[in-house]
Amino acid sequence: MIWFDWVRSFLHGLAAPPGQICVACGNRGALSTTLSGLCPRCVSSIPWIRSIRCNRCGRAIGCPDCARAENLRRSFEMNRSAVRYDPLMREWLAVYKYRGKERMAPLLGTMLGTAYRALQREMTLSPHMIWQAQVVTFVPVSRERHIERGFNQAERLAEVLCHEVRIPVIPMLMRTQHTEKQSYKSRKERVESMRNIFAVHEDAPIYMKKVLMNLPPADEHRPIHLILVDDVYTTGSTLEACSQAIKRWGEVRGIHFKIYTLTWARS
C-alpha cells in the first residue's frame, strides 16, 4: 500500500505543471529572482513609485492635500511609499488584508523595504555616514478589527521590514476606540474620526529605554529617527494622528522624535 501511494504521488507530480505557484496570481511556473514568491509577469505589473512629485507625502503626481493650510505643519517629516495604489495593488491588499492571505506579508514587506532604502538614499548626505532610523513602529488596529482579521497588517509589514533592515520594531501605540473602515469615508470624515483615538502604549517607556540604551554615546542627545508603518497613505490623517500622539508623549519626557512615515502604497 505504501509503495502504491508513492507511485501515485510520483505520477501526479509528473502530470502537474512544473514550477512553483505565484503568491499573487496563483499561476504555476518559474518564479522571479528579484521578488520572492512572484512570477515575472506579476513583477512587471507592479506600479513602483520611481519619481516623487510631492516631497512631503511621496506622491508620484501632484498632491492638493499637502498644499492645504492645515497640512503645512504636520507632525511627521515626510512619507514615502513603495507603489501607486492602482486597481491591481488594491486587489493584492484586499487579498492580504481582508481575505486572510497572510502569506503575502513577506512579499509586501519586502516591497516596503524598497521604500525604506529609497528614503535612506534620500536622507544620506555623505557616503561615509549612511542615514538609518533607530526604531520602527506601526499603526495599531482596534481589538475588534484584530479579532475580525486575525492580525494587524501594518504590524506584519513592519516586522518583515525590520528583519530585512535590522532595526528594532516596537508596539509604540494603541488604539483607544474602534472606528468604521476609513475606506468608506470622505476626506473630512477621515480627519474627524482620527481625533484622539490613538495613545502611546503603556509599555512604551520600557521599549524606548532599550532603544535609548543601544544608541551610541554621540547620539544620546540627538533626535530619535522613528519609522511609522502603515499599509496605504490616502489623506495622511491616520499617520498624522499617530505622529501627534508619539511627539506629545516624547515632549513630556524630553525625547525629541523625528517621524518618517512609510507605507506600502500611496493612493
The 8 nearest C-alpha neighbors of each residue, nearest first, counted from 0:
[[1, 3, 2, 4, 5, 6, 7, 8],
 [2, 0, 4, 3, 5, 6, 7, 8],
 [1, 3, 5, 0, 4, 6, 7, 8],
 [2, 4, 0, 6, 5, 1, 7, 8],
 [5, 3, 7, 1, 6, 2, 8, 0],
 [4, 6, 2, 8, 3, 7, 9, 1],
 [7, 5, 9, 3, 8, 4, 10, 2],
 [6, 8, 4, 10, 9, 5, 11, 3],
 [7, 9, 11, 5, 6, 10, 4, 12],
 [10, 8, 6, 12, 7, 11, 5, 13],
 [11, 9, 13, 7, 12, 8, 6, 14],
 [12, 10, 8, 14, 13, 9, 7, 15],
 [11, 13, 9, 15, 10, 14, 8, 16],
 [12, 14, 10, 11, 15, 9, 16, 17],
 [13, 15, 11, 12, 10, 16, 17, 9],
 [16, 14, 12, 13, 11, 17, 10, 18],
 [15, 17, 14, 27, 18, 28, 13, 12],
 [18, 16, 28, 15, 27, 19, 29, 13],
 [19, 17, 28, 29, 27, 16, 20, 30],
 [18, 20, 27, 28, 29, 21, 30, 17],
 [19, 21, 27, 26, 25, 22, 28, 18],
 [22, 20, 25, 37, 38, 23, 26, 36],
 [21, 23, 36, 25, 37, 24, 20, 103],
 [24, 22, 21, 25, 37, 91, 41, 103],
 [25, 23, 26, 21, 22, 41, 38, 37],
 [26, 24, 21, 20, 22, 23, 27, 38],
 [27, 25, 20, 21, 24, 28, 38, 19],
 [26, 28, 20, 19, 18, 21, 25, 16],
 [29, 27, 18, 19, 17, 30, 20, 26],
 [28, 30, 18, 19, 38, 31, 27, 17],
 [31, 29, 38, 37, 28, 39, 36, 32],
 [32, 30, 39, 38, 33, 37, 34, 35],
 [31, 33, 34, 30, 35, 39, 37, 38],
 [32, 34, 31, 35, 42, 37, 39, 30],
 [35, 33, 31, 32, 37, 36, 42, 106],
 [34, 36, 37, 33, 31, 32, 106, 30],
 [35, 37, 22, 21, 34, 30, 38, 106],
 [38, 36, 21, 30, 31, 35, 22, 34],
 [37, 39, 30, 31, 21, 40, 41, 42],
 [40, 38, 31, 42, 41, 43, 30, 37],
 [41, 39, 43, 42, 38, 44, 37, 31],
 [42, 40, 44, 43, 38, 39, 37, 45],
 [41, 43, 39, 44, 40, 45, 37, 38],
 [42, 44, 40, 41, 45, 39, 46, 38],
 [45, 43, 41, 42, 46, 40, 87, 39],
 [44, 46, 42, 43, 47, 41, 82, 88],
 [47, 45, 82, 83, 44, 48, 85, 84],
 [48, 46, 82, 45, 49, 81, 83, 80],
 [47, 49, 82, 50, 81, 59, 83, 46],
 [50, 48, 47, 51, 59, 81, 82, 46],
 [49, 51, 48, 59, 52, 58, 57, 60],
 [52, 50, 59, 57, 53, 58, 54, 49],
 [51, 53, 59, 60, 58, 61, 54, 50],
 [54, 52, 57, 58, 55, 51, 56, 62],
 [55, 53, 57, 56, 52, 51, 77, 58],
 [54, 56, 77, 53, 57, 78, 65, 76],
 [57, 55, 78, 58, 77, 53, 54, 79],
 [58, 56, 79, 53, 54, 78, 51, 55],
 [59, 57, 53, 60, 56, 51, 52, 265],
 [58, 60, 51, 52, 50, 48, 57, 53],
 [61, 59, 52, 58, 62, 53, 51, 57],
 [60, 62, 52, 53, 63, 59, 58, 51],
 [61, 63, 64, 65, 53, 60, 58, 66],
 [64, 62, 66, 65, 61, 67, 53, 60],
 [65, 63, 66, 62, 67, 234, 70, 235],
 [64, 66, 67, 70, 63, 62, 71, 55],
 [65, 67, 63, 64, 68, 71, 70, 62],
 [68, 66, 70, 65, 64, 69, 71, 63],
 [67, 69, 70, 71, 66, 65, 72, 64],
 [70, 68, 67, 71, 72, 73, 66, 65],
 [71, 69, 67, 68, 72, 73, 65, 66],
 [70, 72, 68, 69, 73, 65, 67, 66],
 [73, 71, 70, 74, 69, 68, 75, 76],
 [72, 74, 70, 75, 71, 239, 76, 69],
 [73, 75, 242, 243, 239, 72, 76, 258],
 [76, 74, 258, 73, 77, 259, 242, 239],
 [75, 77, 259, 258, 257, 74, 55, 78],
 [78, 76, 55, 259, 56, 75, 260, 79],
 [79, 77, 56, 260, 57, 261, 259, 55],
 [78, 80, 57, 261, 114, 56, 262, 260],
 [81, 79, 262, 264, 263, 114, 265, 261],
 [80, 82, 114, 263, 111, 264, 48, 47],
 [83, 81, 47, 264, 48, 46, 80, 84],
 [82, 84, 265, 264, 46, 85, 266, 48],
 [83, 85, 266, 264, 88, 265, 89, 82],
 [84, 86, 88, 87, 83, 89, 266, 46],
 [87, 85, 89, 88, 90, 84, 91, 83],
 [88, 86, 90, 89, 85, 91, 84, 45],
 [87, 89, 91, 90, 85, 84, 86, 92],
 [90, 88, 86, 92, 87, 91, 84, 85],
 [89, 91, 93, 87, 88, 92, 94, 86],
 [92, 90, 88, 94, 93, 89, 87, 95],
 [91, 93, 95, 89, 94, 90, 96, 88],
 [92, 94, 90, 96, 97, 95, 91, 89],
 [95, 93, 98, 91, 92, 96, 100, 97],
 [96, 94, 100, 92, 93, 99, 101, 98],
 [95, 97, 93, 92, 94, 99, 98, 152],
 [96, 98, 93, 99, 94, 95, 148, 92],
 [99, 97, 94, 100, 95, 96, 93, 148],
 [98, 100, 95, 101, 97, 96, 94, 148],
 [101, 99, 95, 102, 98, 94, 103, 96],
 [100, 102, 103, 104, 99, 95, 96, 152],
 [103, 101, 104, 100, 105, 22, 95, 106],
 [102, 104, 101, 106, 105, 95, 100, 107],
 [103, 105, 107, 102, 106, 101, 108, 156],
 [106, 104, 108, 103, 107, 109, 159, 102],
 [105, 107, 109, 103, 104, 108, 110, 35],
 [108, 106, 110, 104, 109, 105, 111, 103],
 [109, 107, 156, 111, 159, 105, 110, 106],
 [110, 108, 112, 106, 111, 107, 105, 160],
 [109, 111, 107, 112, 108, 113, 106, 81],
 [112, 110, 108, 263, 114, 109, 113, 81],
 [111, 113, 109, 115, 110, 114, 160, 116],
 [112, 114, 116, 111, 115, 110, 117, 81],
 [115, 113, 81, 117, 111, 112, 80, 116],
 [116, 114, 112, 118, 117, 113, 119, 111],
 [115, 117, 119, 113, 118, 114, 120, 112],
 [116, 118, 114, 120, 119, 115, 113, 121],
 [119, 117, 121, 115, 116, 120, 122, 114],
 [118, 120, 116, 122, 117, 121, 130, 123],
 [121, 119, 117, 123, 118, 122, 116, 130],
 [120, 122, 118, 119, 123, 117, 124, 116],
 [121, 123, 119, 120, 130, 118, 124, 129],
 [124, 122, 130, 120, 129, 121, 125, 119],
 [123, 125, 122, 126, 128, 129, 121, 130],
 [124, 126, 127, 128, 123, 129, 130, 122],
 [127, 125, 128, 129, 124, 123, 130, 120],
 [126, 128, 125, 129, 124, 123, 130, 120],
 [129, 127, 125, 126, 130, 123, 124, 131],
 [130, 128, 123, 126, 127, 131, 125, 119],
 [131, 129, 123, 119, 122, 128, 132, 120],
 [130, 132, 129, 133, 119, 224, 123, 122],
 [131, 133, 224, 134, 225, 226, 130, 166],
 [134, 132, 224, 225, 223, 131, 166, 135],
 [133, 135, 225, 167, 132, 166, 168, 226],
 [136, 134, 226, 168, 225, 227, 167, 169],
 [137, 135, 227, 169, 168, 170, 171, 226],
 [138, 136, 228, 227, 154, 153, 139, 229],
 [137, 139, 229, 153, 228, 140, 227, 172],
 [140, 138, 173, 174, 137, 172, 141, 151],
 [141, 139, 144, 174, 145, 151, 142, 138],
 [140, 142, 144, 143, 177, 174, 145, 176],
 [141, 143, 145, 144, 146, 140, 177, 174],
 [144, 142, 146, 141, 145, 147, 177, 140],
 [145, 143, 147, 141, 146, 142, 140, 148],
 [144, 146, 142, 149, 148, 150, 147, 143],
 [145, 147, 149, 143, 144, 148, 142, 150],
 [146, 148, 144, 145, 149, 143, 150, 142],
 [149, 147, 145, 150, 146, 144, 97, 99],
 [148, 150, 146, 145, 147, 151, 99, 144],
 [151, 149, 145, 148, 152, 146, 155, 154],
 [150, 152, 154, 153, 145, 140, 155, 139],
 [151, 153, 155, 154, 150, 96, 156, 230],
 [154, 152, 229, 156, 155, 151, 230, 137],
 [153, 155, 157, 151, 156, 152, 137, 158],
 [154, 156, 158, 152, 157, 153, 159, 104],
 [157, 155, 108, 153, 159, 158, 154, 160],
 [156, 158, 160, 154, 155, 159, 161, 228],
 [157, 159, 155, 161, 160, 156, 162, 154],
 [160, 158, 108, 162, 156, 157, 161, 105],
 [161, 159, 157, 163, 158, 108, 162, 112],
 [162, 160, 166, 165, 158, 164, 163, 159],
 [161, 163, 159, 165, 160, 164, 158, 166],
 [164, 162, 160, 161, 165, 159, 112, 109],
 [163, 165, 161, 166, 162, 160, 112, 115],
 [166, 164, 161, 162, 163, 167, 160, 168],
 [165, 167, 161, 164, 134, 133, 168, 135],
 [168, 166, 134, 135, 161, 169, 165, 133],
 [167, 169, 135, 136, 134, 161, 166, 158],
 [168, 170, 136, 171, 135, 206, 167, 134],
 [171, 169, 172, 136, 137, 200, 168, 203],
 [172, 170, 200, 203, 169, 199, 136, 173],
 [173, 171, 199, 200, 170, 198, 139, 197],
 [172, 174, 200, 198, 139, 197, 199, 175],
 [175, 173, 197, 141, 176, 196, 139, 140],
 [174, 176, 196, 197, 173, 198, 177, 141],
 [177, 175, 174, 196, 178, 141, 197, 142],
 [176, 178, 141, 143, 179, 175, 174, 142],
 [179, 177, 180, 176, 192, 141, 181, 193],
 [178, 180, 181, 177, 183, 184, 192, 182],
 [181, 179, 182, 183, 178, 184, 144, 189],
 [180, 182, 184, 183, 189, 179, 178, 185],
 [183, 181, 180, 184, 185, 189, 179, 233],
 [182, 184, 181, 180, 185, 179, 189, 188],
 [185, 183, 181, 182, 188, 189, 186, 180],
 [184, 186, 188, 187, 189, 183, 182, 181],
 [185, 187, 189, 188, 190, 184, 234, 236],
 [188, 186, 190, 189, 185, 191, 184, 192],
 [187, 189, 185, 191, 186, 190, 184, 192],
 [190, 188, 186, 192, 187, 191, 184, 185],
 [189, 191, 187, 236, 193, 188, 192, 186],
 [192, 190, 188, 193, 189, 194, 187, 236],
 [191, 193, 189, 190, 194, 188, 178, 196],
 [194, 192, 190, 191, 196, 237, 240, 195],
 [193, 195, 192, 196, 191, 240, 190, 197],
 [194, 196, 197, 193, 240, 198, 175, 244],
 [197, 195, 175, 194, 176, 174, 193, 198],
 [198, 196, 174, 195, 175, 173, 241, 244],
 [199, 197, 173, 172, 244, 200, 174, 175],
 [198, 200, 172, 171, 173, 245, 201, 244],
 [199, 201, 172, 203, 173, 171, 202, 198],
 [200, 202, 203, 199, 204, 172, 173, 171],
 [201, 203, 200, 205, 204, 206, 171, 199],
 [202, 204, 206, 200, 205, 201, 171, 207],
 [205, 203, 207, 206, 202, 208, 201, 200],
 [204, 206, 208, 203, 202, 207, 209, 201],
 [207, 205, 203, 209, 208, 204, 169, 202],
 [208, 206, 210, 204, 209, 205, 203, 211],
 [207, 209, 211, 205, 210, 206, 204, 212],
 [208, 210, 212, 207, 206, 211, 213, 205],
 [209, 211, 207, 213, 208, 212, 206, 214],
 [212, 210, 208, 214, 213, 209, 207, 219],
 [213, 211, 209, 210, 214, 208, 215, 207],
 [214, 212, 210, 211, 209, 215, 208, 216],
 [215, 213, 211, 212, 218, 216, 219, 210],
 [214, 216, 217, 218, 213, 219, 212, 211],
 [217, 215, 219, 218, 214, 220, 213, 212],
 [216, 218, 215, 219, 220, 214, 221, 222],
 [219, 217, 221, 216, 215, 220, 214, 222],
 [220, 218, 216, 221, 217, 214, 215, 211],
 [221, 219, 218, 222, 217, 216, 254, 255],
 [220, 222, 218, 219, 223, 255, 217, 254],
 [223, 221, 255, 256, 257, 224, 220, 254],
 [222, 224, 256, 257, 225, 255, 133, 221],
 [223, 225, 132, 257, 133, 258, 256, 222],
 [224, 226, 258, 134, 135, 132, 223, 257],
 [225, 227, 135, 259, 260, 258, 136, 228],
 [226, 228, 260, 136, 137, 261, 135, 259],
 [229, 227, 137, 261, 262, 260, 157, 153],
 [230, 228, 153, 262, 138, 231, 137, 261],
 [229, 231, 263, 262, 153, 264, 228, 232],
 [232, 230, 264, 262, 265, 263, 229, 233],
 [233, 231, 265, 235, 266, 262, 234, 264],
 [232, 234, 266, 235, 231, 265, 236, 186],
 [235, 233, 236, 232, 186, 64, 189, 237],
 [234, 236, 238, 237, 233, 232, 239, 56],
 [237, 235, 239, 190, 234, 238, 240, 189],
 [238, 236, 240, 239, 235, 193, 241, 190],
 [239, 237, 241, 235, 240, 236, 242, 260],
 [238, 240, 242, 236, 237, 241, 235, 243],
 [239, 241, 243, 237, 242, 238, 236, 193],
 [242, 240, 238, 244, 239, 243, 197, 237],
 [243, 241, 239, 245, 244, 240, 74, 238],
 [242, 244, 240, 246, 241, 245, 74, 247],
 [243, 245, 241, 247, 242, 246, 198, 248],
 [246, 244, 242, 248, 243, 247, 249, 199],
 [245, 247, 249, 243, 248, 244, 250, 242],
 [248, 246, 250, 244, 249, 245, 243, 251],
 [247, 249, 245, 246, 250, 251, 244, 252],
 [248, 250, 254, 246, 252, 247, 251, 255],
 [249, 251, 253, 247, 252, 248, 254, 246],
 [250, 252, 249, 248, 253, 247, 254, 246],
 [253, 251, 249, 250, 254, 248, 255, 247],
 [252, 254, 250, 251, 249, 255, 248, 220],
 [255, 253, 249, 252, 250, 256, 222, 223],
 [256, 254, 222, 249, 223, 250, 253, 257],
 [257, 255, 223, 222, 258, 224, 246, 254],
 [256, 258, 224, 223, 222, 225, 76, 259],
 [257, 259, 75, 225, 76, 226, 256, 224],
 [260, 258, 226, 77, 76, 75, 78, 225],
 [261, 259, 78, 227, 226, 228, 77, 258],
 [260, 262, 228, 79, 78, 80, 227, 229],
 [263, 261, 80, 229, 230, 231, 264, 228],
 [262, 264, 230, 111, 81, 80, 231, 82],
 [265, 263, 231, 82, 80, 84, 83, 262],
 [266, 264, 232, 83, 84, 80, 231, 82],
 [265, 84, 233, 83, 232, 264, 231, 85]]
